[in-house]
Amino acid sequence: MLGKMKDMYKLQKQAKQIKKKLKNIHIEAEEKGVIVTVDGEQNVVSIQISDEAMENKATLEKSIKEALNKATKKSQQIAAEEMKVVMGGMGLPGM
């Protein structure tokens, strides 16, 4: 029982370290003149829009959506890889 508690404490500590690391990772995605930057926790850090992208509202809206989706997906992949290392180290099945 005590061993499991120590393992859980270790897991929580590692998860906090990963969360801190993810917050400092910035992922960029670009779509037709729109650049979206998110951190590893999938929070939007910045959005840059070129003058050319501003010319067509429908295209701009689509570009923002696509860039956000790309950046979020990349962020999720990075977070999953980071957590996989911790979970695998804990001997959890399926990781």
N, C-alpha and C positions, 0 to 999 in steps of 0.2 A: 504493500500500500504506500509506504513512504517513498519507494522507488518511483512509483507512478506519479506521485505528487512532484517529485524532483524533475521528472521528465516533462510534466505539464508546465512547471515554472520555467524550465529551460526553453520550451517551445514558445511560451508567451514572450520571453525575453528576446528570442531570435525574431519573432514576428514583429516586435516593436522596432528592432534594429532594421529590419527589411522595410517597414513602413517609412522610417526616417530616410532610408536610402532612396526609396521610390519617389519621395517628395522632391528629392534633388535631381532626379533624372528628368530631362526634358526631351520630348519626342515631337518632331515636326512632320507635318504632312502638307503637301501642296496639291492644289487642284485649280487649274486655269486662273492663275493670278491670285489665289487665296492661299495664305499660309497660316495654318493653325498650329499652335504649340500647346501641348498638354504635358502635365507631369505624370510620373509613374502611378499616381493615385487617381488619374483620369480627370483632374481639374484643369480647366482651360487657363493657360498662362497668358497667351496672347493670340490675337488674330490680326493679320496684316492683309490688306486688300489693295491690289494694284489699281492704278487709274483705269487701265483697260477693263478690268473686271467690273468696275463701277458703271460701265456704259449700258449694260443690259441687266435689269432687275431680276428677271427669271433665271438667267444664267448665273448671276451672282448668288442667288438663294441656293441654287443647286450646288454650286461650287463650295459654298460654306458648309452645306450639309455633308457633301462627299469628303471634304477635308477633315471635318470633325469626326466622321465615321472612321476614316483611315487612321487618324491619330489615336482615337480611342481603342481601336482594335490592336494597334501596335503596343499601346500602353498595357492592355490586358495581357498580351503575350509576354511582355517583359515581366509583369507582376507574377504571372503563372510560373515562369521559369525560376524566378527568385524563390517563390514559395516551394517549388518542387525540390529544390536543394534542401530546404529545411525539413520538409515532410519526409523526404527520402532518408535523411540523416536520422530521423526518429524511428525508422523502421515501420512506417505505416504502409499497409498494403495498397497497391494500386498507384503508388506515387513513384 
